[in-house]
Amino acid sequence: MAVERRDFESNQAMRQVMGDYFVELTKGAENGKKTAWCTSVGPAELLLSMGYNVYFPENHGAMLGASRMATDLIPLANAQGYSPDICSYLTADIGSYLAKQSPFQKMKLPGPPKADVLVFNTNQCRDVKDWFQFYAREWDVPCIGIHSPRACGDLDLAMVDSVAKQIEQLIPTLEQVVGQKFDIDRLREVIKSSRRCTELWKQVLETAANVPSPISFFDETIQMGPAVVLRGQQSAIDYYELLLKELRQRVADGVAAVEGESFRIYWEGMPIWGKLKDLSTQFMQLKACVVASTYCNSWIFEALDPSDPFESMARAYSSIFICRSDDPKEAYIEEMVQKYKVNGILYHDAKTCPNNSNCRYQMPQRLQTRLGLPYMIVNGDLNDLRLYSDEQTRTNIEAFVEQLAEA
């Protein structure tokens, strides 16, 4: 049965916004503007406030996965001593650097910009630090960062204070590299913009609580681009205001992301970047909409507060799902299941991303007991498609949706 994905009218605007961002990265570097590499949930606001071009290599990692370049590039990093078992964003990106091949070149850009400073936050995993240190050694530039608490329940003041002080301690090195003084008022302005971006992105995602949902997880993995790389900038705010208006009109008109929506699924874990189109098509054929995910909600930072920049950044970036212990994670998923009227949960067990795979320590079984919902586990990876079976996954998804129909 042929199905057609319903595109968004605002997509042209998003392509323009994202294209301008990548062009500015290149032009800025050519014109002497300093470039800071930043992990995706790192202190981007601080870097923007100090006048840096801010580049997010995890976004490049996702581009390598979505373009299916990653699988061929990963072995180049493996040959340099980076294990096939570690983050395939890391290995794909380093492989891309070694091969001098990048999706940037399809945009007629030379490739990712060279870093003048690399700034990490280990709130996601240790791999980001090891990743950035490769380039620090390669280019002989500073690599600085924040060591965040992991597997925590409630964030206490000591944890927040520690991270806040670590963010402040980045400033002297950043001042030295960029050649200008830190301005607290400018930081407040950027945080205010980031907070507004977060509010709009949350509202975009929450439109999926409607039945039928006007947007799916597969749409959201594309639409999240500005929230990742442009938070703190007006262009992200302008784009999400446009997208939100379109989504609200879809809701008013009863326009569904999946025509004939019969099942609503929650996606827990990383996307499988090289298979998003195939998976989206299969779910549409089965009249199943993946209405919500942990991943896309990871760029909602409601704790950001311009009146208290350092503490609020520390709280926002230390309270993301991946930092938490299983009890708050399960409470969060339960809340999402109820809010989005979910019929079943899909867990992606990403081989090279244990930190973002939550099906290895009995969580699916515990939540099934508590919620009474069917679940399934997809074995795969975010980037390395050698770890993914098309046939097995297709068969398992068909069986899962059959189970939902019988529930």
Number of C-alpha atoms within 10 A of each C-alpha: 5 6 11 10 13 14 10 16 11 17 15 9 15 23 14 11 18 17 12 12 19 19 14 13 22 19 15 16 17 11 8 8 16 22 24 26 26 26 26 21 21 24 21 29 24 27 24 20 19 21 17 23 24 24 25 18 22 20 16 21 27 23 21 27 28 20 16 18 21 28 21 15 24 24 18 20 22 17 11 12 9 19 15 16 12 15 26 31 28 25 28 28 28 25 26 25 17 13 12 12 18 24 21 16 12 10 12 9 16 14 20 22 22 18 24 22 24 25 25 27 24 20 24 24 19 14 17 22 20 14 20 26 20 14 20 18 11 9 13 13 16 19 21 20 21 22 18 21 18 16 16 18 14 12 13 10 11 9 16 23 15 16 24 20 14 18 22 12 14 17 16 11 14 24 13 10 17 19 12 11 12 18 11 15 13 17 21 21 18 24 29 20 23 28 22 22 31 25 16 22 28 19 16 23 25 17 21 26 20 16 17 23 27 29 30 24 25 22 20 19 16 13 24 20 17 23 24 22 22 24 24 27 21 14 18 28 24 14 22 26 15 16 22 19 12 17 22 16 13 18 18 10 10 14 18 20 27 28 20 14 18 16 21 26 26 24 19 22 26 22 24 23 23 24 19 18 14 11 17 19 18 16 20 22 18 19 18 23 30 28 33 30 27 21 18 25 18 17 21 22 25 18 16 25 19 22 13 11 21 26 22 20 26 25 23 19 26 28 22 19 23 23 23 20 14 18 13 16 20 19 12 13 18 15 12 18 23 12 14 21 19 20 21 24 25 21 22 24 22 27 21 22 23 16 16 21 19 21 20 10 10 10 16 21 15 12 18 14 11 11 13 13 17 20 20 17 17 20 16 23 26 28 36 28 19 10 14 20 12 13 8 11 16 16 10 15 19 14 13 19 24 12 13 19 11 7 11
